[in-house]
Amino acid sequence: MRMYDIIEKKRDGKKLSNEEIRFFVDGYTNDNIPDYQVSALMMAVFFQDMTEEERAELTMAMVESGDLVDLSAISGIKVDKHSTGGVGDTTTLILAPLVASAGVPVAKMSGRGLGHTGGTIDKLEAVPGFHVEISIEAFINLVNRNKVAVIGQTGNLTPADKKLYSLRDVTATVNSIPLIASSIMSKKIASGADAIVLDVKTGAGAFMKELDDARELAQAMVSIGNRVGRNTMAVISDMSQPLGKAVGNALEIKEAIETLQGHGPEDLTELCIELGSQMVVLANKADNLDEARKQLTDNLNSGKAIEQFKVFLEAQGGDAHVADNPDLLPQSSYTFDLPAKESGTVSEIEAEGIGTAAMMLGAGRKEKDSGIDLSVGIVLNKKIGDPVSKGESLLKIHANTDTIDDVTEKLYASIVISNRTVEKPPLIYENVSK
C-alpha cells in the first residue's frame, strides 16, 4: 500500500477503504509518513469530503492511536458533554452537579483554556483548595460515591489527532467538516463515555459562524457517535453574544453557583436544562425530555443541585463554603462600570470582542504556558434587545490595574446601541439526533 495511491484516490473523489485510512493514520502517528503527503491528503479531504463510513473509521483510527480510558468500573451509563466553544460558556460547571443530582454518573475529563478565559479546570481551581490531580482509581471511586468528579485530561489520548490538528492548523485545512467532526469525537470516545451530548455553537462568537455550517457539523458528529456505538445527540445554540453574563474564571464560578441556586441568567439556565435533559434521557434516568426537564428544574428549585455542587467541591478538596459565600472566591482589586454613550436598544454584543477584552485583563492565556488571573473579567448588565439609557452601566469590569483604556476601547467597539427595536436572538436553534 502506498500513500501516493491514497492521495490520488481521494483527490479524484473516491471513497477510501478502512485499511487505507488505518494505513495513513498509523503511519503518520509513527512518523513513517511525511508531513507533505498527509498535507496533500488533508487538502484532498477538504475539497472532496468523506462518506459517513470514512468519517467513522477515521475517528476510530485516531481513538485507537493512543490510550483509551476505561470507565467500566463506574456503575450506570456515563454521559459526556462537549461544547464547540464560545464566550462565557459556563455550562460544564453547572451541568456536572445538576445532572449528577438526577442520578446520572458524570465522569468528566476537562482541559485548561487557551484563549478568552481559562478552561473548566482553571475555573474550578478558583475555588480555594480544589484540585484535579487525582488518580484514575480515585476518580472512579468518587464518581461511584458522589455521581460526579472532574479531572484533567490524562494519558496519551488520541496522539494521531494531535499531530493531524497541528498539521491542519498550518495548511489551511482546519475548516473541514469531516476533519473537525472526527477530531472532536475521537477525544470524547477515547475518554470512555457511553453516550455523548454535543453543544454546537453558531454565531459571531462561534467557530461555525453560519447556522447551516453548525447544522452540518452537528449532523456529522451525531452520525459518527451513533455509528461507533455511542448514543449521541446535539443541540445547536446561539453564540452571537456571550452566554450568561460573566466572562472570567472566578466570576463564572459565582454565576454557576447562582444558576445552581435557581436564580442564574435566563439563557444560561435554559441551555443547561436543555443539555442536561438530553444527558438524563441518554442515561435512561427519564423516559423523555419533558420528564428530564422537570427533574432538573425541580432539583434547581429544591436546593438539591447546589447541595450536589457542595459535595463535589468538598470531595476534591475545595472549600464548599463558596456556594454560600462567593466572596471567598478570588476578588479583583478594582471594578469599573462602562457607561452607555447614548440611549437606545442594545443591538449587538460581539462575543469575540468581549472575550478578547477579558483576555486583555488577564482572564485568559495568550500562549500555552501563560499564567492567568482568576479574579478578573467582565459581567454584562445588558444583553441584545435590552433598552439602555445614556450613562447607564452596560457592564462591570473587574481588573487588577487601574489602567484599562485599551480594554474599554475594545468593549465600546464590541457593543452597538441602536435607535430601533431589536429582537432578542433565539438561544436554541434545533436539536439533532439519529
Secondary structure, DSSP 8 states (H G I E B T S, - for coil): --HHHHHHHHHTT----HHHHHHHHHHHHTT-S-HHHHHHHHHHHHHH---HHHHHHHHHHHHTTS-----TTS-S--EEEEE---SS--HHHHHHHHHHTTT--EEEEE----SSS--HHHHHTTSTT------HHHHHHHHHHHSEEEEE--SS--HHHHHHHHHHHTTT-SS-HHHHHHHHHHHHHHTT-SEEEEEEEESTTSSB-SHHHHHHHHHHHHHHHHHTT-EEEEEEEE-SS-SSSEESHHHHHHHHHHHHTT-S-HHHHHHHHHHHHHHHHHTTSSSSHHHHHHHHHHHHHHSHHHHHHHHHHHHTT--GGGGT-GGGS---SEEEEEE-SS-EEEEEE-HHHHHHHHHHHTSS-SSTT----TT-EEEES--TT-EE-TT-EEEEEEES-S--HHHHHHHHHHEEEESS------SEEEEEE-
